[in-house]
Amino acid sequence: MVDLTSTVPKAPVLVLGASGQVGRALARRLGDACVALTRREADLAHPETLADILASYGPAIIINAAAYTAVDRAEEEPEQAHTINAIAPAEIAAYAFRHGIPFVHYSTDYVFPGKGTTAYQEDDATAPLNAYGKSKLAGEQAILAEAAKHQRAHYLIFRTCWVYDELGKNFLNTMLRLGREKETLGVVSDQIGAPTYAGDIAEYTLKALASAQKQPNFPSGIYHLCNQGETSWHGFATAIFDSARRHNIPLSVNVVNPIDSSAFPTLATRPENSRLSSAKLAQTFDLTLPTWQDALNRCITAKQKQDAAFMEQIA
C-alpha cells in the first residue's frame, strides 16, 4: 500500500464512488487515510450538490472513481450519462482547482474509434462510437477546460479498459457463473483489449499520485493505465476458466466457442480495438503494471479467499 498520509497529515483523501470496483479497491488500500463516499453520500447525478459536499470534508486529494458505466443503457438515457460523466466531474475539478487540491479522474478506451490493431496513444484522435464514450470524452474535455482557468490545477486522468474485480457485476464473475451453469459457451473473439484488475488500477493510481506529488512540477495530464498484454473476450474467458480450475473451483463448461460480435448484437456499438499504450505512464512515473494474466490469477485467488470467508460466516 502506498502511504499518502505523510503528504496529507490533517485532511483526508476523498474517494467518490466507494461502492464501485475501483472505489472499493482504493478504499481498501488507503484505509484510514481516506474518506470513501458512495452514491448515497455524493450523487453525481446532482452536480449542484457536490461543491458543498466536498467542502464539508476539506479533502487534500480528491479521487473520482464514480461514473455512469451502463454502456447499453446510456444509449437510452444519454443526458443522464452526460450529467454523471461530464458535468459532475467538471464541478469536482472546479472545486479542486480553486483550492489547489490534486484531482484524479478515470476515463476509458471508449473515447477512441476502436479501429486498427495498434495500441492507442494518449494524444491519438478521439471519436467515440457510443453515448457512454461520448460522455466520458466530454468529461475529459470539461476537466481540461477547468484546468485552463486555474494556475494551481493539478490533475491526473487515467484511461483504462475492461475493468473487473472479485466482487462486482463484471465479465469475470459472469463467466464464472455461466461456467458453473453451462457446458458450452460462445464468447466474442473479434474485440481486443487488456483486462484490467481494479486492484491494480487502485495500487498504481496511488503510486503515480505519490510520484507526481514529489516531482518539481506536478505532471498533470491524461495517462493510459491498464494491465499489460492483450487478448480477446474469448481469450479472457478461456483464461478465467483455466485459472478457476487451477484454483479447484468447480465448473461445468468444457467448450468455449469463439464468435463474432455480429452474432451478439448490443444496443451500443463496442470498439474492436481497445488496446491502450501505457508508455507515457512508464516514462513519467517509472511504472509498469503487471500482465493481465498475472492480475487474473491474483483476482481469482482473492475471490476464492473471500468466498471461503463468507461460507465460514454463514456456517
URLIN-V725273 format. One record per helix or strand of 2 or more residues. SS is the DSSP state (helix for helix, strand for strand). FROM is the first residue (numbers start at 1). TO is the last residue. If there is no record, write none. Layout:
# URLIN-V725273
<<SS,FROM,TO> <SS,FROM,TO>>
This chain:
# URLIN-V725273
<<strand,13,16> <helix,21,33> <strand,34,37> <helix,47,57> <strand,61,64> <helix,73,75> <helix,78,98> <strand,102,108> <helix,109,111> <helix,131,147> <strand,155,160> <strand,163,164> <helix,171,181> <strand,184,188> <strand,192,193> <strand,196,197> <helix,198,214> <strand,221,224> <strand,231,232> <helix,233,246> <strand,255,259> <helix,261,263> <helix,279,285> <helix,292,314>>
